């Protein structure tokens, strides 16, 4: 069966091409679930993107009502109507005037629909919603016979149609069993609220002649209409690139043998104040300096805060934003369900088409769902990024030694950790490579410094008593450059001072 | 009774359309005393007219005059009912 693009972002990937061409698709759902939007978007995009004019047949809403209700969505309806690419045929059903005596057929409806289609050469039709006929016309036998005739008529007319229906009680797809008449494609939309978090899902109930995913696909409705997130299988078939992408920090590139592998996801964990955001921002900036696009998903700070904070360590992001290369998208995780976040990320990535993505921090998602659910969502995001060969850095707020978020480290390719140490009243930051798939690394660690000139990594200093950092390090360096005699003297003094204070130990937290 | 102006909307020219028209005419002959005007419209041939009058089903009989307008859909098989809808008495 031939398919025609649905005009619903993400849906064509799930249906492998779109809706059955020249046939009818039934979209069932409760009130406010998005079926009318589905039908409208199918027409609008059909006209705008695929050159197929469309007719919307409504029973309850006038053209004015339709335009008003869809005002917040950018489908360009008014323009399409003016250009003769969209027509809204309103069939009024005024029961008070309607007296029925004897049998009848619905030829008036067919004639007017035919007229509307012929006038603009429509190739798409949406009927929203057939339920209304059932309440207006009492003779169900006649109505059902006519509906059967309608679907055949639409097929003969050669148009691709979307028909909406109210979902029935206790799980019934539609209140009046319309799915019996539509044999080619039936979809179901739902809007659930669970623990104050709302999620929209779409399910393919039937798609004749095609293997289709039986799962539920999350979607969102915003000013661009419906966006569906096509869930991809966790891919073991993603091409593994050997290309390296700069981390934005020269010394980190050295540490990682050139940078991050392209298309991989890096987890950067560490407690508050350890500098994770700085490392991620450097990464984004590095991309922009190469002329690439970066999408920075911020879940704790606003774009202004980020720009300001980064500016104080010498990372200027404003210019990247002004050039349209850096996009900072701030959201509070607790406002939406996990599915909604997933859909938004997917949609933003589709729109911006970045080469590089930052998500900072991902740990807040545990507020929204369980650890397991949050991990599932992030797994899907990682998979989405891999399939588009986007190199990504995700930051995670954790205490030292703790794996972030129920094993998220197992799905990323590289795991870096930043830790703060306090010794002798000073704080030092250390960057560790805990994991790096596909690359020889040897549990490397560097001291990590931030100044007004940006981020730099310096080699750890190994003194006689082990790793030395902070002012002890400066001291040790000085010692190493001295002559033997003075050295012995100073070593005595250093040892004595250390003995008095105890050797500097790792301190948890920041 | 004032002049009665009626419009009958049918689909096509097949037997059902013909029967509907025949039904209406005989009804009018029998029950409308002071003359009537009957316009028959084929919605398939003249869909714009169907649109103008917001026709959904066929046959649809509309009484345009006298006011108020009345719409009856169906094959007008029940004469008594039609009479009462149109506010006419049995003769």
Interface residues (C-beta under 8 A of the other chain):
Chain A: X91 X92 X93 X97 X98 X99 X100 X101 X102 X103 X104 X105 X106 X107 X108 X109 X110 X111 X112 X114 X115 X137
Chain B: X9 X11 X12 X16 X43 X44 X47 X48 X50 X51 X54 X55 X56 X57 X58 X59 X60 X69 X70 X71 X72 X73 X74 X75 X76 X77 X78 X81 X82 X85
